[in-house]
């Protein structure tokens, strides 16, 4: 009996791992409206075409005023700046959602976000998603106006937009990697896991496919709320006198509500950057 009790934790762990291995992920479920369309990426002559970029409109009370999905041709060579985007949740520093944003020469800007894809009526549970295969993950691509409006009006969260400090050619490579990974998921659905396949470490692993070990393993891989400070220390983000100064400069939430009346997404993104630069 004593031996059995000692082995029980190992049996439970093995059972959980086996459950993950034997339960197939799927794109075919009754998805919530905002997760109903899996972005589709195709490549031709160096350009990437993305279909089903979300471009929704949100009312001030958080309701969805308009649902729209768009298709755009993305030229990585026209990238001007990539950003690390952080959306903290509540008062716990360790908990946050992380994303990437890409700004282009024509003023357009798009957000790539790894998210637990939920079905209609399904609530997110971080503890359950750490041990059970209950959510697939997807790359959600949106206009900046959509994602920032969603955070400001729908979720009521704060947003921090940090410019990447790595060379522009490396930023372009990161963009291509995110687009390629989005294309791969079209034919290979994958499980979301709060600890091991979350919004931060999927991004980190995607970057590390370009250059093994470029993003070192850190507690921030598992606790995304620490990701911005970690990347700042690694000098992946634009430097300031202190990290707190960089964080204050990255805070865009006060601008979103003021600029949201600009209905054209590229014009909204241009106005946001002009305001960030004090113009």
HUZI-V882427 format. One line per field, one symbol per residue. phi: phi as a letter, one per 30 degrees, with the letter a starting at -180 (. if undefined). psi: psi as a letter, one per 20 degrees, with the letter a starting at -180 (. if undefined). A space follows every 50 residues. Layout:
# HUZI-V882427
phi->???
psi->???
This chain:
# HUZI-V882427
phi->.ddddddeeddddddddddddccddbccbddeedcdcdeccbbahicccc ciddbdcbdddjdddacbbbbbcccedcdcacbccbbdciccedcacbbb bbccddjdabccbdbddcdeiccdbdddddbbdcbdcbdccbdddddddd ddcdcicdbbccddcdeeddddddeddddddddddecbdbddbeccbcdc ddddddddddaeiecddaeddcbddcddddddddidcedbdbdddddddd dcedddddcdddddeddddddddddddic
psi->gghghhighhggghggghghhiopqqinrnqqgijhoppppqppliqppp qlppmrpprhjiqohppqprpqppohijphpqqpppnqobiohiprpqrq qpprhjiqpqppppqooqrpjpqpogggihiqniprqqopprqhhgghhg gghghkrqqpoppqjqqhhhghhgggghghhghhhhinqqqqphgimahg hggghghihhopjgoqprhhhhniijgggghghikhqpqahrhhhhgghi oighhghhiiiohoghhghghghghhjk.
